[in-house]
Amino acid sequence: MSPLTPASELDIPSHCKAGVVVNEGPNFEVKVEMVPVPQPGPDDILIRLNVTGLCSSDIHLMQGDLGLPPMSSFGVRSPGHEGAGVVVKVGANVKNFQVGDRAGVKPLTDTCGVCELCWDDKETYCRTAIHTGLMTAGTYQQYIVSPARYASPIPDGVPDEIAAPIMCSASTVYRSLVESGLRAGNWAVFPGGGGGVGIQGVQLAKAMGMRPVVVDTGSDKRSLSLQMGAEVFVDFIETSDTAAAVIDATDGVGAHGVFVTAPAAYRSALSFIGDRIGAIIMCIGLAPAQSMTLGTDPNEFIFKNLSIKGTLIASRRDTAAALDFARQGKLQQICEIYPIDRLPEAVDRLRRGKVAGRIVVDFNKSELSKR
């Protein structure tokens, strides 16, 4: 997909299509409605999105099961935090973007930029961070305002349908891979790796020299995982002893690192370590509050030098690094493309766990396309 022809301010409509949440909570629905186009402030840019990715975190926010304040408490109706498009208007003070530039929107709309966390590459934990699609309108809305300093430039050669998921899923799992400390040649196990975050983790792990193993189920996810670089696929439905199969595949010892992108996989994550000394379990996928517990006998941590670590989303630097992997051709398209009018259907499929890879919604398409 190529970016649209740069627009002037005269091309900006008064209203645009957006996916909005109705009946926020466990029984939420999503409908496509026309909403007012926002206006950028002096330090902002207005982006006309070509596509938005769909993320499992969107489902959590619409259901309100993370223990966070509801979207409605911030006056937000449209979730989403994986947007790729073109700048159509810039504020008076903006120097780093021009009309016609490509830009992406990430899970954070902005941070304070001056606290210790922001200065120490921990900006995603900034206590005053503004979360896209929770505290401010998200990327299910075609026209969206972003502070110019926090939007991500999208390089030439990276199509929008690849760039959008990089704004969250790919850059988030990239951050986890970096913080894991794994080296080239190490075994990286991805339970739930056939899903949107995991499959990008498989590609990145492969590009970084690691040896990916995917634990998931279904022929579609098997095919996609092996195509994207997994050395081994273990189907947890077809395999009588999943942990034993993973340990056998990882030199008969166990994983060097386990990257949990599917919340249900926290229950089995420790079993993939086997007898590996110095292994690490990386917590990535958000689970409903108080629904999961991850831990074991402390002696096992001691005798195996075992670590468990969590990472949140990616920094601007991580996003730029993930975009560069895509520019080099090391992050491939792994998405189904839906038109905006079928956004509710796409959300329902994601909610039911029926997606191999990623779904993106194209604001410019009128018919469903799969690639």
C-alpha positions, -999 to +999 in steps of 0.1 A: +000+000+000+013+034-009+006+066+011-021+088-003-012+119-023-003+147+002-034+167+012-038+204+018-059+218+045-087+222+020-089+185+017-097+179+054-133+171+060-153+182+090-161+145+099-145+111+094-153+075+100-144+059+133-150+027+152-166+036+184-174+015+215-210+010+225-219-006+259-183-004+272-176-035+294-179-073+291-206-070+265-192-042+245-199-036+208-181-016+181-200+004+155-187+026+127-199+062+130-190+096+117-172+118+142-158+153+141-122+157+128-100+171+156-079+202+152-042+202+160-027+226+185+005+246+178+028+217+187+007+190+171+002+174+137-031+161+122-026+126+106-050+111+081-046+074+089-045+049+060-046+019+082-049+009+119-038-023+134-060-042+159-044-053+191-056-076+219-050-046+243-079-029+225-101-057+236-090-054+272-097-016+271-131-021+256-139-048+282-124-027+310-107-058+326-072-044+333-081-026+364-076+008+347-101+037+346-126+031+317-122+048+284-154+067+289-140+084+320-116+103+297-144+109+271-128+085+247-150+063+224-124+050+199-096+027+210-066+017+189-029+025+190-013+012+158-018+039+132+000+047+099-009+075+076+001+109+062+003+143+078-023+167+065-019+197+089+008+210+112+007+233+141+025+267+140+054+255+162+061+222+144+095+218+128+100+180+124+070+172+101+056+187+070+023+182+052+027+150+031+051+133+055+043+097+066+037+093+103+027+066+128+008+067+161+019+045+190+004+032+223+015+064+240+004+097+226+029+116+247+051+116+279+064+144+301+098+142+285+116+156+316+114+129+344+141+104+352+122+076+334+119+096+302+156+105+303+166+069+310+149+051+281+120+041+304+096+066+289+069+040+286+066+040+324+064+078+327+038+085+354+022+112+334+021+094+301-010+098+279-022+064+266-036+064+231-070+049+228-076+051+265-069+087+275-071+102+240-088+092+208-073+061+193-065+049+158-099+034+151-106+070+141-093+080+107-081+116+115-061+118+147-040+145+164-006+137+178+021+158+194+047+162+167+075+153+190+061+119+198+048+108+164+070+082+145+083+090+110+077+060+087+106+054+063+101+049+026+099+012+016+078+002+046+041-002+035+014+011+058+000-024+065+034-034+079+042-001+096+009+001+116+014-031+136+051-021+142+038+009+162+028-016+190+032-053+185+066-055+167+083-028+186+069-041+219+083-076+213+116-061+200+120-043+234+114-076+252+139-095+230+165-068+237+158-067+275+159-106+277+197-105+270+194-135+248+222-140+223+225-154+187+221-191+188+198-191+219+165-208+219+135-184+221+102-200+228+070-182+219+038-197+234+010-182+215+035-173+188+011-177+159-007-146+170-001-110+161+026-101+186+042-135+187+046-139+150+065-106+148+086-117+177+095-148+157+106-127+128+127-104+149+142-132+169+153-149+137+167-116+124+187-112+156+202-147+153+180-165+178+163-198+172+125-194+175+101-222+187+064-215+185+038-233+207+003-228+193-024-247+176-039-250+141-027-255+106-029-218+097-007-208+126+017-237+119+022-227+083+026-190+092+050-197+120+073-218+099+071-194+070+082-165+092+112-183+106+102-206+134+125-237+135+099-258+154+062-256+158+046-275+186+008-279+185-004-280+221-036-297+210-020-325+190+010-330+213+004-352+244+033-335+264+039-300+251+067-292+276+086-324+267+083-316+230+097-281+235+125-293+257+134-321+232+135-295+204+158-271+224+188-295+226+170-317+252+177-290+278+151-263+276+145-227+264+170-199+270+140-175+269+102-178+269+083-148+255+047-149+267+025-130+243-007-149+249-020-145+285-033-181+288+003-193+282+015-180+316+002-212+331+027-233+312+056-209+306+079-223+334+076-258+320+095-248+288+126-239+308+135-276+316+170-278+330+183-247+313+205-226+337+201-189+335+169-189+315+145-160+315+107-157+311+096-125+295+061-113+303+045-093+274+009-102+270-016-084+293-040-106+312-072-095+329-064-082+363-059-109+390-065-137+365-030-151+363-002-160+387+033-168+375+058-183+399+073-214+415+093-227+445+120-200+452+146-228+453+140-233+416+149-197+410+181-202+430+192-236+416+185-226+380+195-190+381+160-183+367+146-149+360+111-135+353+109-101+338+081-079+324+083-053+297+056-029+287+054-012+253+082+003+232+101+035+233+104+058+203+139+044+198+126+008+198+099+017+173+125+033+150+146+001+153+117-022+144+108+000+114+144-004+102+141-042+104+110-038+081+129-015+058+155-042+054+128-068+046+132-087+079+096-080+090+072-093+065+035-087+061+015-110+083-019-094+083-054-097+069-068-064+056-104-054+064-122-022+052-133+002+078-169-006+074-162-042+085-142-031+116-168-047+140-164-081+123-126-078+126-128-069+163-151-099+169-126-123+152-098-109+173-119-112+205-126-149+197-089-156+191-096-166+154-067-146+139-034-160+126-009-131+126-024-097+126-055-078+114-053-043+100-082-021+090-079+000+058-098+033+059-096+035+021-108+001+011-144-009+004-140-047+002-123-073+023-088-083+011-066-110+025-029-111+017 
